[in-house]
Structures are given as structure tokens and as C-alpha cells.
């Protein structure tokens, strides 16, 4: 019986001849990531283990580990400043050289760094101390977020157990209209299956739209699989994947795909030509309507940022709309990594944003998770390129967040209310 790509990866990583959904496997891990929130949590686990006589003498392979500073940078308070110091000392102690430090060149949101730096390759098993680790599955890897204790185990032993998930296949057919982005597609899917529709399953994307979709848009699809409860999101690698990674790493790229006779738990087909720009209304990513269904919804803030919506292609899409126009509400643009920020400067995108009246900020998760760098106040309404909109996600519990594509966010910034980019 044939295997899906996820099953093949887990079969190979656990040195099993074949696996089927429901099997428990003990997989060798290729890469692991912690950041300035999960890192201190993992260190705490090691401290608790040390009290029981289990000491971390060394990390199993420091070259397979990296650290991102992203959630509370620039440091928002004394605790976050101390966390970064703690993480820095720990990295030095265990010889972890890949530490993307704020204020020292390349750094950014962990899920962006993982692909922007070409750190994860097709066929690999990559785990991270953050729920949106799913993002990097777009390169054709098995990528999943784990809790502090599991990450601690991986750092010590280089392996972890998984239950092999069932794979749901989403075929994206037709030709994607220019005004529709990957964010619209994935919001439509979550609207259909619900935020628990893929619980502990793999969401795999294929079809004509995928074959023509640039890598950065593919990352938006896999990023948001987390909001459907998926264990992982994945796209079979192709020449677009290889070209993208070859620009970022000298490591050999192996193109691996699932078997033609693989079994999928469910197959969903979408005609993307019929899709329209949409938003997910408060307070759930499944609460989706077209933008034209909520006209005259006034906003207080437009936010273009996060691992979901501040990649270079996202900034280009927003800049096309903001060029020569002025924003009517406070608008913040935070590129997802320093390298993306630099490219945006060279391409003139930053000038377009600033001339429109927007504020450009450093890469950080701060506003997305309601921590700092622009939290929402009482009853404020924001349209955002981020991935979550539960009560209080971006600030005050009475505030409201509408999730949308960078094009919709930019168009809404110009009018001061939710706006379909076609209506400008």
C-alpha cells in the first residue's frame, strides 16, 4: 500500500519499512528550534530534571538547533530582557551557534527564519517550541510544534515519538485570480472544516494553483493549518521549492513525493477562480465572509506583520495598493525578518509605506500576540494579516481583530473600513 509524503517521512525517520495512520513511531529529528518564550520554558524543564539528578551534559547536536529572538524583542520589560540574557548564556554553554539575535544583523520571526535562511529541507523532521512550526512544512518536510518537555527531550536525545497522522488532501484547482491571495484560500478552507476539522491530522495541499504558487504564498497555507488543529501542513516539493532553497542554502535538495496510490482520509476540491477576498470576523478563523459582505465596518488599525503576512511577497502586494495613496487609520508594517526588511528597502517598498503614512517597525511577534509594540485598546477594531483573532489576542479583551490578506489590509487602511481591494 502506498504512503503519503508525511507517512514516508515518518517511516524513514523512524527506520520503519512502512507506516500507517495510528502507528506510534520513534522518529529521529533533523532540526529543532526554540525562541525567547519557549527557550526559557525548556531551560526550566532542564532545571527541574537536574533537581532529580538528570543533568543535561550536552545537547545531542548543537549544529541542528537554532534560537530565534522574536516574541518580546525589542525587550518590552525587564522579564523579557532577562529571558534573552538567560537564553544567550544557555546557547553559549551548549555551543549553539545559530542564534538569531535582535540588534545583531539577521533575525526575525522564527517561522520566517526557518525558511528565509534555508534551515529546513524537504524530507526532514523539524520540531519547534511554537505552535506555528507547521509553517515550514511548505518545503515538503514534516514540521510540528511541541511543548517544553518534548523539546527538552529532543535536545537531549535527538528523537521523539509521534502518532502517524491521517492525511487530508486539499486540491486547489483553476487559476487563482490576482486579487485572491493564499490567505483567502486557507480562510475558506478553515471556514469549511472548522477550527477542529483537522485535529491531529496532516493537511496536504496540491492542484494547479499550488503548481504555480510562489513559495512565500505556500507558507501562508501551511502556517494556518495550525488554526484548523492540524498536526502538520505539507506541500510536495517541486522545482519552485528547489529554486527557493538553492538561493538560500548549499545543502543538496532531495525532491520526495508521496506514492500515487497513497490513501487520504478525506479529499477536498476547491475552484479557486471563484474565490473572493475575504475576512475572518471576530472571534474565530472559521468565522469567514467575503469582504463585500461586511461593508462599512470601520477600523482603528491596519496591521501588516507576523509569520503569516509579512514575507516579501506580502509586502509587495500591500505596497501595490498603498502606492500613491494615504492611509486613514494607523497602519503598521513590520517585515517578518531583517533580510526581508532590507529587500523591502532596496525595492522601494518601505518608501511607499512611509509616504502613505504608515509606520515601519522591526521584525517582532509583539503586536500579533498582544504583548507589546502596538497592542489594541478597549473596543478597538483591527484588520490584520496575522493568524489568530480570539478575544484579547492582540490586546484588550474587548478589542476585535479581522484576519485578512495583505491586499485586503492595505485597501482597508486606505479607506478606514474593511475594503475589497477591487473596490478601490
ABEGO torsion letter per residue (X at the ends): XBBBAAAAAAAAAAGBABBBBGBBBBBBBABBBBBAAAAAAAAAAAAAAAAAGBBBABBABAAABBBBBAAAOBBABAAAAAAAAAAAAAAAAAGBABBBBBGBEBBEBAAAAAAAAGABBBGBBBBBBBAAAAAAAAAGBBBBBBBAAAAAAAAAAGBBBBBBBBBBBBBBBEBBBAABBAAAAAAAAAAAAEAAAABGBBBBBBEAAAAABBAAAAAAAAAAAAAAGBABBBBBBBAAAAAAAAAABABBBBBBBBBAABBBABBBBBBAAABBBBBBBOABAABBBBAAABBGBBBABBBBBEAAAABAAAAAAAAAAABGBBBABBBBBBBABAAAAAAAAAAGAAAAAAAAGBBBBBBBAAAAAGABGGBBBBGBBBBBABABABBGAAEBAABBBBBBBAAAAAAAAAAGBBBBAAAX
